Amino acid sequence: MKKNLNFLDFIPKKNPAIRWEERDSNLVTVLLPHKGLFDRLAQLLFHRPPVSKIDLDIYGSFVWLQIDGQRSVYKIAALLDQQFGSACHPLYARLCTYLRTLRSYHLILY
């Protein structure tokens, strides 16, 4: 029997292998390393940096800072709505898409 899962009940946590730093004004920069064979070749041949720095906007940074391995997606959505109000609407659609993107790049886990 397949159990119905609700995405809002998921609890995201940051991937411990990914480094990040908080800049001034609560903005976050995620440091994404390039360690594969093709990445090494690109570094040698095309002078690609060994680490990409991804600067998150105010909404992405806020969500990133709320991910602590204890808060559910629903709780993060409530905090996001409390902080930014209607500026972040449609709230659940945008948040779920953003979290799926973070997961696709292996930045967060569930």
C-alpha distances in whole Angstrom, upper triangle without the diagonal:
4,6,10,12,16,19,21,20,20,23,25,28,31,31,33,35,36,39,40,43,44,47,49,48,44,44,42,42,39,41,39,40,41,41,40,42,42,43,46,47,47,49,52,52,51,52,48,48,46,44,43,44,41,43,40,41,41,38,36,38,38,34,34,36,34,31,31,28,28,28,25,25,26,28,30,30,32,34,35,35,38,40,40,39,39,40,37,35,33,31,28,28,31,29,26,28,30,27,25,29,30,26,27,31,29,31,28,25,22
4,6,9,13,15,18,17,17,20,22,25,28,28,31,32,33,36,37,40,41,44,46,44,41,40,38,39,36,38,36,37,38,38,37,39,40,40,43,44,44,46,49,49,48,49,45,45,43,41,40,40,38,39,36,38,38,34,33,35,34,30,31,33,30,28,28,25,25,25,22,22,22,25,27,27,29,31,31,32,35,36,37,36,36,37,33,32,29,28,24,24,27,25,22,24,26,24,22,25,26,23,24,27,26,28,25,22,19
4,6,10,13,15,13,14,17,20,22,26,26,29,31,31,34,35,38,38,41,43,42,38,38,36,37,34,36,35,36,37,38,37,40,40,40,43,45,44,45,49,49,48,48,45,44,42,40,39,39,36,37,35,36,35,32,31,33,31,28,29,30,28,25,26,23,22,22,18,19,19,22,24,24,25,28,28,29,31,33,34,33,33,34,31,29,27,25,22,22,25,23,20,22,24,22,20,24,25,22,23,26,25,26,23,20,17
4,7,10,12,11,12,16,18,22,25,25,29,30,31,33,34,36,37,39,41,40,36,36,34,35,33,35,33,36,37,37,37,40,40,39,42,44,43,45,48,48,47,47,44,43,41,39,37,37,34,35,32,33,33,29,28,30,29,25,27,29,26,23,25,22,21,20,17,16,16,20,21,21,22,25,26,26,28,30,31,30,30,31,27,26,23,22,18,19,22,20,17,19,22,19,18,22,23,20,22,25,24,25,22,19,16
4,6,9,8,9,12,14,18,21,22,25,27,27,30,30,33,33,36,37,36,32,32,30,31,29,31,30,32,34,34,34,37,37,36,40,42,41,42,45,46,44,44,41,40,38,35,34,34,31,32,29,29,29,26,24,27,25,22,23,25,22,20,21,18,18,17,13,13,13,17,18,17,19,22,22,23,25,27,28,27,27,28,25,23,21,19,16,16,19,17,14,16,18,16,15,19,19,17,19,22,21,22,18,16,13
4,5,6,7,11,13,17,20,22,25,27,26,29,29,31,31,33,35,33,30,29,28,30,28,30,29,32,33,35,35,38,38,37,40,42,41,41,45,46,44,44,40,39,38,35,33,32,29,30,26,27,26,23,22,24,23,19,21,22,19,18,19,17,16,15,11,10,10,13,15,14,16,19,19,19,22,24,24,23,23,25,21,20,18,16,12,13,16,14,11,14,16,14,14,18,18,16,19,22,21,21,18,16,13
4,5,5,9,10,14,17,19,22,24,23,26,25,27,27,30,32,30,26,26,24,26,24,27,26,28,30,31,32,35,34,33,37,39,37,38,42,42,40,40,36,35,34,31,29,28,25,26,23,23,23,19,18,21,19,16,17,19,17,15,17,15,15,13,9,7,8,12,12,12,14,17,16,17,20,21,22,21,22,22,18,18,16,14,10,11,13,11,8,11,13,10,10,14,14,13,15,18,17,17,14,13,10
4,6,8,10,14,17,19,22,25,24,26,25,27,26,29,30,28,25,25,24,25,24,27,27,30,32,33,34,37,37,35,38,41,39,40,43,44,42,42,38,36,35,32,30,29,26,26,22,22,22,18,17,19,17,14,16,18,14,13,15,14,13,10,7,5,5,8,9,9,11,13,14,14,17,18,19,19,19,20,17,16,15,12,9,11,13,10,8,12,13,11,12,16,16,15,18,20,19,18,15,14,12
4,6,10,13,16,19,21,24,24,26,25,27,27,30,31,29,26,26,25,27,25,28,27,30,32,33,34,37,37,36,39,41,40,41,44,45,43,43,39,37,36,33,31,30,27,27,24,25,24,20,20,21,19,16,17,18,15,13,14,12,11,9,6,6,6,9,11,11,13,15,16,17,19,21,22,21,22,23,20,20,18,15,12,15,16,13,12,15,16,13,14,18,17,16,19,21,19,19,15,14,10
4,6,10,13,15,18,20,20,22,22,25,25,28,30,28,25,24,23,24,22,25,24,27,28,30,30,34,34,32,35,38,37,37,40,42,40,39,36,34,32,29,28,27,25,25,22,23,23,19,18,19,18,14,15,17,14,11,12,10,10,9,5,6,8,10,11,12,14,15,16,18,20,21,22,22,23,24,20,20,19,16,13,15,16,12,11,14,14,11,12,15,14,12,15,18,16,15,12,10,7
4,7,10,13,15,18,18,20,20,22,22,25,27,26,22,22,20,22,20,22,22,25,27,28,29,33,33,31,34,37,36,36,39,41,39,38,34,32,31,27,26,25,23,23,21,22,21,18,17,17,16,13,13,14,11,8,9,6,6,6,4,6,9,9,9,12,14,14,15,18,19,20,21,22,24,24,20,21,21,17,15,17,17,13,12,15,14,11,13,15,13,12,16,17,15,14,10,8,6
4,7,9,12,15,14,16,16,18,19,22,24,23,20,19,17,18,16,19,18,21,23,25,26,29,30,28,30,33,32,32,35,37,35,34,31,29,27,24,23,22,19,20,17,19,19,16,14,15,14,11,10,11,10,6,7,6,8,7,7,7,11,11,10,12,15,15,15,18,19,19,21,22,24,23,20,21,20,17,15,16,16,12,11,13,12,8,10,12,10,9,13,14,11,10,6,6,5
4,6,9,12,11,13,13,16,17,20,23,22,19,18,16,17,14,16,16,19,21,22,24,28,28,26,29,32,30,30,34,35,34,33,29,27,25,22,21,20,18,19,17,19,19,17,14,14,14,11,9,10,9,6,6,4,8,9,10,10,14,13,12,15,17,16,17,20,21,21,22,24,26,25,22,23,23,20,18,19,18,15,14,16,14,11,13,14,11,10,14,13,11,9,5,5,6
4,6,9,8,9,10,13,14,18,20,21,17,16,13,13,11,13,13,15,18,19,21,25,26,23,25,28,27,27,30,32,31,29,25,23,21,18,17,16,15,16,15,17,18,16,13,13,14,11,8,10,10,7,7,7,11,12,13,13,17,16,14,17,19,18,18,21,22,21,23,25,27,25,22,24,24,21,20,21,19,16,16,16,14,11,13,13,9,9,13,12,9,6,4,6,9
4,5,6,9,10,14,16,19,23,23,20,18,15,14,11,12,11,13,15,16,18,22,23,20,22,26,25,24,28,30,28,27,24,21,19,16,16,16,15,17,16,19,20,19,16,15,17,14,11,13,14,10,11,10,14,15,16,16,20,19,17,20,23,21,21,25,26,25,26,28,30,28,25,27,27,24,22,23,21,18,18,18,15,13,14,14,10,9,12,10,7,5,5,6,9
4,5,7,10,13,16,19,22,24,20,19,16,15,12,12,12,13,16,16,18,22,23,21,22,26,25,24,27,30,29,27,24,21,18,16,17,17,17,18,18,21,22,22,18,17,18,17,13,14,15,12,11,11,15,17,18,19,22,22,20,23,25,23,23,27,28,27,28,31,32,31,28,30,30,27,26,26,24,21,21,22,19,16,18,17,14,13,15,13,10,9,9,9,12
4,7,10,13,17,20,23,25,21,20,16,15,11,10,9,10,12,12,15,18,20,17,19,22,22,21,24,26,26,24,21,18,15,13,14,15,15,18,18,22,23,23,19,18,20,19,15,16,18,15,15,15,18,20,21,21,25,25,22,25,28,26,26,29,30,29,30,33,34,32,29,31,31,29,27,28,26,23,22,22,20,17,18,17,14,13,15,12,9,8,10,11,15
4,7,10,13,16,20,21,18,16,13,11,8,7,7,8,11,12,15,19,19,17,18,22,21,20,23,25,24,22,19,16,14,11,11,11,12,14,14,18,20,20,16,15,17,16,12,14,16,14,14,15,18,19,20,20,24,23,21,23,26,24,23,27,28,26,27,30,31,29,26,29,29,26,25,25,23,21,21,20,17,15,16,15,12,12,14,10,9,7,9,11,15
4,7,11,13,17,19,16,14,11,9,6,5,7,9,12,14,17,21,21,18,19,23,21,20,23,26,24,22,19,16,13,10,11,10,11,13,14,17,19,19,16,14,17,16,12,13,16,14,14,16,19,20,22,22,25,24,21,24,26,24,23,27,28,25,26,30,31,29,26,29,30,27,27,27,24,22,22,22,19,17,19,17,14,15,17,13,12,9,12,14,18
4,7,10,13,15,12,11,7,6,4,5,8,11,15,17,20,23,23,20,22,25,23,21,25,27,25,23,20,16,15,11,11,9,9,10,11,14,15,16,13,11,13,14,10,10,14,13,14,16,19,19,21,21,24,22,19,22,24,21,20,24,25,22,23,27,28,26,24,27,27,25,25,25,22,20,21,21,17,16,19,17,13,15,17,14,13,10,12,15,18
4,6,10,12,10,9,6,5,7,8,11,14,17,20,23,26,26,23,24,27,25,23,27,29,27,24,21,18,17,13,13,10,10,10,11,13,14,16,13,10,13,14,11,10,14,14,15,18,20,20,23,22,25,23,20,23,24,21,20,24,24,21,22,26,28,25,24,27,28,26,26,27,24,21,23,23,19,19,21,19,16,19,20,17,17,14,15,19,21
4,7,8,6,6,5,6,9,11,14,17,21,23,26,30,29,26,27,30,28,26,30,32,29,27,24,21,20,16,15,12,12,10,10,12,12,14,12,9,11,13,10,9,13,14,15,18,20,20,22,21,24,22,19,21,22,19,18,22,21,18,19,23,25,23,21,25,26,24,25,26,23,20,23,23,19,19,22,20,17,20,22,19,19,15,17,20,22
4,6,6,5,6,7,10,12,16,19,22,25,28,31,31,27,28,31,28,26,30,31,29,26,24,20,21,17,16,12,12,9,10,11,11,14,13,10,12,15,13,12,16,17,18,22,23,23,25,24,26,24,21,23,24,21,19,23,22,19,20,23,25,23,22,25,27,25,26,27,24,22,25,24,21,21,24,22,19,22,24,21,22,18,20,23,26
4,6,6,9,11,14,16,20,23,26,29,32,35,34,30,32,34,32,30,33,35,32,29,27,24,24,21,19,15,15,12,12,12,11,15,15,11,13,16,15,13,17,19,20,24,25,24,26,25,27,25,22,23,24,21,19,22,22,18,19,22,25,22,22,25,27,25,27,28,25,23,26,26,22,23,26,24,22,25,27,25,25,21,23,26,28
4,6,9,12,15,18,21,24,28,31,34,37,36,32,34,37,34,32,36,37,34,32,29,26,27,23,21,17,16,13,12,11,9,12,13,10,11,14,14,12,15,18,19,23,24,22,25,24,25,23,19,21,21,18,16,19,18,14,15,19,21,18,19,22,25,23,25,26,23,21,24,24,21,22,25,24,22,25,27,25,25,22,23,26,28
4,7,10,13,16,19,22,26,28,31,35,34,31,32,35,33,31,35,36,33,31,28,25,25,21,20,16,14,11,10,10,8,10,11,7,8,11,10,8,11,14,16,19,20,19,21,20,22,19,16,18,19,15,14,17,16,13,14,18,20,18,17,21,23,20,22,24,20,19,22,22,18,19,22,21,19,22,24,22,22,19,19,22,24
4,7,10,13,16,20,23,26,28,32,31,27,29,32,29,28,31,33,30,28,25,22,22,18,16,13,11,8,7,7,6,9,8,5,8,11,9,9,12,14,16,20,21,20,21,20,22,20,17,18,20,17,15,18,18,15,15,19,20,18,17,20,22,20,22,22,19,17,20,20,16,17,20,18,16,20,21,19,20,16,18,21,23
4,6,10,13,16,19,22,25,28,27,24,26,29,26,25,29,30,27,25,22,19,19,15,13,10,8,6,6,8,8,10,8,5,8,10,8,8,12,12,15,18,20,19,20,19,22,20,17,18,20,17,16,19,20,17,17,21,22,20,18,21,23,20,22,22,19,17,19,19,15,15,18,16,14,17,19,16,17,13,15,18,21
4,6,9,13,16,19,22,25,24,21,23,25,23,21,25,26,24,21,18,16,15,12,10,6,5,4,6,9,11,13,10,8,12,13,10,11,15,15,17,19,22,21,23,21,24,23,19,21,23,21,19,22,23,20,20,24,25,22,20,24,25,23,24,24,20,19,20,19,16,16,18,16,13,16,18,15,15,12,14,18,21
4,6,10,13,16,18,22,21,18,20,23,21,19,23,25,22,20,17,14,13,10,8,6,5,7,8,11,13,14,11,10,13,13,10,12,15,14,15,17,20,20,21,20,23,23,19,21,24,21,20,23,25,22,22,25,26,24,22,24,25,23,23,23,20,18,19,18,15,14,16,14,11,14,15,11,12,9,12,15,18
4,6,10,13,16,19,19,15,17,20,18,16,20,22,20,17,14,11,10,6,6,5,6,9,11,15,17,18,15,13,17,17,13,15,18,17,18,20,23,23,24,23,27,26,23,25,27,25,24,27,28,26,26,29,30,27,25,28,29,26,26,26,23,21,22,21,18,17,18,16,13,15,16,12,12,10,13,17,20
4,7,10,12,16,15,12,14,17,15,14,18,20,18,16,13,10,9,5,5,6,7,11,13,16,19,19,16,15,19,18,15,17,20,18,19,20,24,24,25,23,27,27,24,25,28,27,25,28,30,28,28,31,31,29,26,29,29,27,26,26,23,21,22,20,17,17,17,14,12,13,13,9,10,9,12,15,19
4,6,9,12,13,9,11,14,13,12,15,17,16,14,11,9,6,4,6,9,11,14,16,20,23,23,20,19,22,21,18,20,23,21,22,22,26,27,27,27,30,30,27,29,32,30,29,32,34,31,31,34,35,32,30,32,32,30,30,29,26,25,25,23,20,20,20,17,15,16,15,12,12,11,15,17,21
4,6,9,9,6,7,10,10,9,12,14,13,12,9,8,5,6,8,11,13,17,19,22,25,26,22,22,25,24,21,24,26,24,25,25,29,30,30,29,32,33,30,31,35,33,31,35,36,34,34,37,37,34,32,34,34,32,32,30,28,27,26,24,22,22,21,18,17,17,16,12,13,13,17,19,23
4,7,8,6,7,10,11,10,12,15,15,14,12,11,7,9,11,14,16,20,22,26,29,29,25,25,28,27,23,26,28,25,26,26,30,31,31,30,34,34,32,34,37,35,34,37,39,37,37,40,40,38,35,37,37,35,34,33,31,29,28,27,25,24,23,20,19,19,17,14,14,15,18,20,24
4,6,5,6,9,10,10,12,14,15,15,13,13,10,12,14,17,19,22,24,28,31,31,27,27,30,29,26,28,30,27,28,28,32,33,33,32,35,36,33,35,38,37,36,39,41,39,39,41,42,39,36,38,37,36,35,33,31,30,29,27,25,24,23,21,20,19,17,14,15,17,20,21,24
4,5,5,6,9,10,11,12,14,14,13,14,12,14,16,20,22,25,27,31,34,34,30,31,34,32,29,32,34,31,32,32,35,36,36,35,39,40,37,38,42,41,39,42,44,42,42,45,45,42,39,41,40,39,38,36,34,33,32,30,29,28,26,24,23,22,20,18,18,20,23,24,28
4,5,5,6,9,10,10,11,13,11,13,12,14,15,19,20,24,26,29,33,33,29,30,33,32,29,32,34,31,33,32,36,37,36,35,39,39,36,38,41,40,38,41,43,41,41,43,43,40,38,39,39,38,37,35,33,32,31,29,27,27,25,23,22,22,19,17,18,20,23,25,28
4,5,5,6,9,10,10,10,8,9,8,10,11,15,17,21,23,26,30,30,26,27,30,29,26,29,31,29,30,30,34,34,34,33,37,37,34,36,39,38,36,39,41,39,38,41,41,38,36,37,37,36,35,33,31,30,30,27,25,25,24,21,20,21,18,15,17,18,21,23,27
4,5,5,6,9,10,10,9,9,8,11,13,17,19,23,26,29,32,33,29,29,33,32,29,31,33,31,32,32,36,37,37,36,40,40,37,39,42,40,39,42,44,41,41,44,44,41,39,41,40,39,38,37,34,34,33,31,29,28,27,25,23,24,22,19,20,21,24,26,30
4,5,5,6,8,9,9,11,11,14,16,19,21,25,28,31,34,35,31,32,35,34,31,34,36,34,35,35,39,40,40,38,42,43,40,41,44,43,41,44,46,44,43,46,46,43,40,42,42,41,40,38,36,35,35,32,30,31,29,26,26,26,24,21,22,23,27,29,32
4,5,5,5,7,6,9,9,12,13,17,19,22,25,28,31,32,29,29,33,32,29,32,34,32,34,34,38,38,38,37,40,41,38,39,42,41,38,41,44,41,40,43,43,40,38,40,39,38,38,36,33,33,33,30,28,29,27,24,24,24,22,19,21,22,26,28,31
4,6,6,5,4,6,7,10,12,15,18,21,24,27,31,32,28,28,32,31,28,31,34,32,33,34,38,38,38,37,40,41,37,39,42,40,38,41,43,41,40,43,43,40,38,40,40,39,39,37,34,34,33,31,29,29,28,25,24,25,23,20,21,22,26,28,32
4,6,6,7,9,10,14,15,19,22,25,28,31,34,35,32,32,36,35,32,34,37,35,37,37,41,42,42,41,44,44,41,43,46,44,42,45,47,44,44,47,47,43,41,44,44,43,42,41,38,37,37,35,32,33,32,29,28,29,27,23,25,26,29,31,35
4,6,8,11,12,16,17,20,22,26,29,32,35,36,33,33,37,36,34,36,39,37,39,39,43,43,43,42,45,46,42,43,47,45,43,46,48,45,44,47,47,44,42,44,44,43,43,41,38,38,38,35,33,34,32,29,29,30,27,24,26,27,31,33,36
4,5,9,11,14,14,17,20,23,26,28,32,33,30,30,34,34,31,34,37,35,37,38,41,41,41,40,43,43,40,41,44,43,40,43,45,42,41,44,44,40,39,41,41,40,40,38,35,35,35,32,30,31,30,27,27,28,26,23,25,25,29,32,35
4,6,9,12,12,15,18,21,24,27,30,32,29,29,32,32,30,32,35,34,35,36,40,40,40,39,42,42,39,40,43,41,39,42,44,41,40,43,43,39,38,40,40,40,40,38,35,35,35,32,30,31,30,27,26,28,26,22,24,24,28,31,34
4,7,9,9,12,15,18,21,24,27,28,25,25,29,29,26,29,31,30,32,33,36,36,37,35,38,39,35,36,39,38,35,38,40,37,37,40,40,36,34,37,37,36,36,34,31,31,31,29,26,27,27,23,22,24,22,19,21,21,24,27,31
4,5,7,10,13,16,19,22,25,27,23,23,27,27,24,26,29,28,29,30,34,34,35,33,37,36,33,34,37,35,33,37,38,35,35,38,38,35,33,36,36,35,35,34,30,30,30,28,25,26,26,22,21,23,21,18,19,19,23,25,29
4,7,10,13,16,19,23,26,27,23,23,26,26,23,25,28,26,27,28,32,32,33,32,36,35,32,34,37,35,33,36,38,35,35,38,39,36,34,36,36,35,35,33,31,29,30,28,25,25,25,22,20,21,20,16,17,17,21,23,27
4,6,10,13,16,19,22,23,20,19,23,22,19,21,24,22,24,25,29,29,30,29,32,32,28,30,33,31,29,33,34,31,31,34,35,32,30,33,33,31,31,30,27,26,27,25,22,22,22,19,17,19,18,14,15,14,18,21,24
4,6,10,13,16,19,20,17,17,20,20,17,20,23,21,23,24,28,28,28,27,30,30,26,28,31,29,27,30,32,29,28,32,32,29,27,30,30,28,28,27,24,23,24,22,19,19,20,17,15,17,16,13,14,13,17,20,24
4,6,10,13,16,17,14,14,17,18,15,17,20,19,21,23,26,26,27,25,28,28,24,26,28,26,24,27,29,26,25,29,29,26,24,27,28,26,27,26,23,22,23,21,18,19,20,16,14,17,17,14,15,13,16,20,23
4,6,10,13,14,11,11,15,15,12,15,18,17,20,21,24,24,24,22,25,25,21,22,25,23,21,24,26,23,22,25,26,23,21,24,24,23,23,22,19,18,19,18,14,15,17,13,12,15,15,12,14,11,15,18,21
4,7,10,11,9,9,12,13,11,13,16,17,19,22,24,23,24,22,24,24,20,21,24,21,19,22,23,20,19,23,23,20,19,22,23,21,22,22,18,17,19,18,14,16,18,15,13,17,17,15,16,14,16,20,23
4,7,8,5,5,9,10,9,11,14,14,17,20,22,20,21,18,21,20,17,17,20,18,15,18,20,17,16,19,20,17,15,18,19,18,19,18,15,14,16,15,11,13,15,13,11,15,16,14,16,13,14,18,20
4,6,5,6,8,10,10,12,14,15,19,21,23,21,21,19,21,20,16,16,19,16,13,16,17,14,13,16,17,13,12,16,17,16,18,17,14,13,16,15,12,14,17,14,14,17,19,17,19,16,17,21,23
4,6,5,6,9,10,11,12,14,18,20,21,19,20,18,19,18,14,14,16,14,11,13,14,11,10,13,15,11,11,14,16,15,17,17,14,13,17,16,13,15,18,16,15,19,21,19,21,18,18,21,23
4,5,5,6,9,10,11,13,16,19,19,17,17,14,16,15,11,11,13,11,8,10,12,10,8,11,12,10,8,11,13,11,13,14,10,9,13,13,10,12,15,14,13,17,19,18,19,16,16,19,20
4,5,5,6,9,10,11,14,17,18,16,16,14,16,15,12,12,15,13,10,13,15,13,12,15,16,13,11,14,15,13,14,14,11,9,12,11,8,9,13,11,10,13,15,14,16,13,13,16,18
4,5,5,6,9,10,13,16,17,16,17,15,17,16,12,13,15,13,11,14,15,12,13,16,17,15,13,17,18,15,17,17,14,12,15,15,11,12,15,14,12,15,17,16,17,13,14,17,19
4,5,5,6,9,12,15,16,13,15,13,15,13,9,11,12,9,7,11,12,9,10,13,15,13,11,15,16,14,15,16,14,11,14,15,12,12,16,16,14,17,19,18,19,15,15,17,18
4,5,5,6,10,12,13,11,11,10,12,11,7,8,11,9,7,11,12,11,11,14,16,14,11,14,15,12,12,14,11,8,11,12,9,9,13,13,11,13,16,16,16,13,12,14,15
4,5,5,9,11,13,12,13,12,14,13,10,12,14,12,11,15,16,14,15,18,19,18,15,18,18,15,16,17,14,11,13,14,10,9,13,12,10,12,15,14,13,10,9,12,14
4,6,7,11,12,11,13,13,15,13,10,13,14,11,11,15,15,13,15,18,20,19,16,19,20,17,18,19,17,14,16,17,14,13,16,16,13,15,19,17,17,13,12,15,16
4,6,9,9,7,10,10,12,9,6,10,11,8,9,13,13,12,14,16,19,18,15,18,19,15,15,18,16,12,14,16,13,12,16,16,14,15,19,18,17,14,12,14,14
4,6,8,7,8,9,12,10,8,11,13,11,12,15,16,15,17,19,21,20,17,19,20,16,16,18,16,12,13,15,13,10,13,14,11,12,16,16,14,11,9,10,11
4,5,6,9,11,13,11,10,14,15,13,14,18,18,17,20,22,24,24,21,23,23,20,19,21,20,16,17,19,16,13,16,18,14,15,18,18,16,13,10,11,11
4,6,8,10,13,12,11,15,16,15,17,20,20,20,22,24,26,26,23,24,24,21,19,21,20,16,16,19,17,13,16,17,14,14,18,18,15,13,10,9,8
4,7,10,11,10,10,14,14,14,16,18,19,19,22,23,25,25,22,24,24,20,19,21,21,17,17,20,18,15,18,20,17,17,20,21,18,16,13,12,11
4,7,8,6,6,10,11,10,12,15,15,16,18,19,22,22,19,20,20,17,15,18,18,14,14,17,16,13,16,18,16,16,20,20,19,16,13,13,11
4,5,5,6,9,10,11,12,14,15,17,18,19,21,21,18,19,18,15,13,15,16,12,12,15,14,12,14,17,15,15,18,20,18,16,13,12,10
4,6,5,6,9,10,10,12,14,15,16,17,18,18,15,15,15,11,9,12,12,8,8,12,11,9,11,14,13,13,16,18,17,15,12,12,10
4,5,5,6,9,10,11,12,14,15,15,16,18,14,14,14,10,9,12,13,10,10,14,14,12,14,17,17,17,20,22,21,19,16,16,14
4,5,5,6,9,10,11,12,14,15,17,18,15,16,16,12,11,15,15,11,13,16,15,14,17,19,18,18,21,23,22,19,16,17,15
4,5,5,6,9,10,10,12,13,15,15,12,14,14,10,10,13,12,9,11,14,12,11,14,16,15,16,19,20,19,17,14,15,14
4,5,5,6,9,10,10,11,12,13,10,10,11,7,7,10,10,7,9,12,12,11,14,16,16,17,20,21,21,19,16,17,16
4,5,5,6,9,10,10,12,13,11,12,13,9,10,13,13,11,13,16,15,15,18,20,19,20,23,24,24,22,19,20,19
4,5,5,6,9,10,12,13,11,13,14,11,12,15,14,12,14,17,15,15,19,20,19,20,23,24,23,21,19,20,19
4,5,5,6,7,10,10,8,10,11,8,10,13,11,9,12,14,13,13,17,17,17,19,22,22,22,19,18,20,19
4,5,5,5,7,8,7,8,10,7,10,13,12,11,14,16,15,16,19,20,20,22,24,25,25,23,21,23,22
4,6,6,9,11,10,12,14,11,13,16,15,14,17,19,18,18,22,23,22,24,27,27,28,25,23,25,24
4,6,10,10,9,12,14,12,15,17,15,14,17,19,17,18,22,22,21,23,26,26,26,23,22,24,24
4,6,6,6,9,12,10,13,15,13,13,17,18,16,18,21,21,21,23,26,26,26,24,23,25,25
4,6,6,8,10,9,13,15,14,14,17,18,17,19,22,23,23,25,27,28,29,26,25,27,26
4,5,5,8,8,12,13,12,13,16,17,17,19,22,22,23,25,27,28,29,27,26,28,27
4,6,9,9,13,13,11,13,16,16,15,18,21,20,21,24,25,26,27,25,24,27,27
4,6,6,9,10,8,9,12,13,12,14,17,17,18,20,22,23,24,22,21,23,23
3,4,8,8,7,9,12,13,13,15,17,18,19,21,23,24,25,24,23,24,24
4,6,6,6,9,10,11,12,14,16,17,18,20,21,23,25,23,22,24,23
4,6,5,6,8,10,11,12,14,15,16,18,20,22,23,21,19,21,20
4,6,5,6,8,10,10,12,14,15,16,18,20,21,20,18,19,17
4,6,5,6,9,10,11,12,14,15,16,19,20,19,18,19,18
4,6,5,6,9,10,11,12,14,15,17,19,17,16,18,18
4,5,5,6,9,10,11,12,14,16,17,15,14,15,15
4,5,5,6,9,10,10,12,14,15,14,13,14,13
4,6,5,6,9,10,10,13,14,14,13,15,15
4,5,5,6,9,10,11,13,11,11,13,14
4,5,5,6,9,10,10,9,8,10,10
4,5,5,6,9,10,10,9,10,11
4,5,5,7,9,9,9,11,13
4,6,5,6,5,6,9,11
4,5,5,6,5,6,8
4,5,8,8,10,12
4,6,8,10,13
4,6,7,10
4,7,11
4,7
4
